[in-house]
């Protein structure tokens, strides 16, 4: 006779993965330790974005050993926005927390993000004491400044993947390639409340960063112009009478 079904998770961790084989087992161990302090059922939803380094096999082993682990596997690499979108649609929890698989986001910040979500629709992490090289730190600072100026925004660190959302808010979004960088702005455009809190940041232990100035500058700028257009052309009206 089969046992009772597992409880529906209240919290979903959505983790895009692209060629992070060496980081997955340590990340899983850290997450299990941290989630002991978070009340209620949870799930870890890893989205394998067409990895080619053996990440898929590591994820299958984790899934077999831990019932809290779920794995969505893409047929081919589709990009971080696609991985986020699939994770948001597949998440079963009412609260969704996103983080990178490269161990630079500190899982110990997750309880603080969830707690800070009270009364808000999204909480955005702001990386303090960033553990990246000088070029990445400067380029990120410039990008955030330009992004805020052109989109009339005040988001301090939109590149930080460590964020918490109410799933009901995410269900209102339609994402396009590259739009994961603008999640706070897209939510605010829909009338949702977004706040920021400081979070930790750690140096990359294994593997290489998937983003650099060369493959991010022009696409990000084009995406920024699209968001600027969307904000300016968004329909804004109030029905006075319906008789």
N, C-alpha and C positions, 0 to 999 in steps of 0.2 A: 504494500500500500504506500502510495507516494505521500511525502510530507506536505505540510501546508505551503502555499506559494510564498515566495519572498516578498517582504513588504515593499510597497512602492517607495522609491527613494525620494526624500525631500530635497536633496542636494545632488546636483550633477556636476562633476568636474569634466570639462571639455578640454582635451589636450591634442592639438594637431601634432602630427609626427611626420617628419621627412628626413630620413637617413640619420637617425639618432640612436642607433643600436646600443652603443656603449653607455648611454645615459639612461636607458629605460628602466633597468633593474634598480639602480640607485634611486631613481625618482619614485618608483613604485614603493620601495621600502620607506622613503621619507613620507610619502602620502599616507600610507597605512598608519604610521606612527602619529602623524598630525591629526588624522581624522578620528582617532580615539577620543579626542577632546571636543569633538563637534557632535552634539546630540542628534539622534535620529539616523535613519538609514541613508546611505549615499551610494553613488556609483561613480566609477572612473571610466569615462568614455574616451578612449583613444581613437583618433581618426588618422589612419595611415594614408598619407597623401602620395601613394605610389612609390614608397621607399624601394631602393635597390641595393641596400647594404646589409640585408638580413634583419632589419627591424621587424618585419612581418612575422618572422619565426619567433622572435623574442616575445612579441605581443601575444602570439598564440599560446606560448608556454605560460605567460602571465594569466591569460584568460582561463586556462585549464586549472591553474592552481588557486585562483582567487575569484569567487563568485561575484565580487563587487566590480570586477573588470569587464568592460564590454569593448569590442573592437569593430570599428567600421573601416573597411579597406577599399580604397579607390582602385579602379582598374589601371589608372595611370595618373601621373602627377597633374594636379589641377590648380594648385596654389592655395595659399593660406586662407583667402576669403572663402573659397569653396569648402575647405576643411572646417572652418568655423560654421558656415551655413549648415553643412551636414550634421555637425555636432549639435547645433541649436535645435534643428528639427528632430534629431534623434534623442535628445535629452528628455528624461522622464521626470526630473525633479522640478519643483516650483522655483528653486533658486539654481542659477547656473554660474559656475566660476570657471573662468578660462585661464590657462597658463601655458607657457612654452614647455617643450619636452627637453630643452637643453640644460636644465638645472640652474639657469641663471635667475629665474624667479624662485623665491624662497617659499616652499610650501607652508612654513611656519606662519606666514602672513594670512593664510586662508581664514582662520577663525576670526581675525580682526576685520577682514573684508565682509564676512557674513554678518558679524555684529553691527558693522557700520551701515549695513543695508537697511536697517530699521528706519522706516519713514521715508525711504528713497526708492527709486526704481533701478538705479545703477550706481556702483562705486568703482571708481577708476584709480588704479595704483599709480603713484608717482615715484619713480626710482630715485632713491637717495644714494649718494656715494657710488655712482655707477662704476662698474668694474669692466669697462671697455677701454680700448685704446683712445688716444687723444683725437684721432681723426673721426672716429665714430661718435665720440661725445660732442665734439664741435658741430659735426654735420647734423646730428640729431637736434641740437639746440637751435641751429639756424632753421632747420626744417619746421620745428614746432613754432618758431616765431613767424615764419612766412605763412604757415598754415593758418595760424590764428589771425594774422593781419588780413589775409585774403578772404577768410571765411567768417570774419567777425566773431571769433570764438575766444575762449579763455582757458582751454584745456592745456594743462602744463606739460603732460607727457603722453601724447596719444599713442606713442610707440610701445608703451608698456602693455604686455599681454595679460598681466595679472589684473583681472577685473571680475566683478560680481554683478549679476543681473537678475531681475525677476523675469522668469520665462514668459510671463504674459506680455511684458514689454517687448521682448525679442520677437514675439510672434507677429508684431506689427511691421517688422522690417523686411525689406526686399533688398538683398545684397547683390552687388555686382563685383567683378574682379577688382581687387584693390581696395574695396570699401571697408575691409576690416580695420583700416587705419582711422576710420572716421565714425566708428560706432557711437561714441559719446555725442557727437554732433547730430548724427541721424536720429538718435533717441530724443534729444532735445527738440529737434524739429517736429517730432510727434507729440510734444508736450510732456515728456517724461522728465522726472527730476534726477539729476546726475550730480554726484559729489566726488571729491578726490580725497585720498588719504596717502600718506607716505608709506612706501614699502621698501624692503631690502632688495639688493641686487648683488649677484655673485659672478665671479669670473667663470668663463666657459672651461670645463674640465676636459671634455673630449669632443672631437669633431670640429667642423668649421661652420662659421656663420653662413646662413643662406642668403643674407642681404648685405649689400655694400653700396657705395655711392654710385657705382657704375650701373647696377641693375635696379636701382631704386629712385634715382633723382628724377628722370623724365617721366616714368609712369606715375610717380607720386604727384608730380606737378599737374599732370593731365587729370588725375583723379580729383585733385584739389579744385581745379577749374570746374569740373562737373558738379562737385558739392556746392561750390559758390553759386553756380547757375540754379541748382535745385533749391537752395535757400531763398534766392531772389524770386523764383517763379512759383514757389509753393502757394497753393490756393489757401486763402485766408478769408473766411466769411462767417457771418453769424445770421442764422435764420430769425427774423423778427416775428413773423406770423406764419401760421399754416392753417388756413381756414377753408 
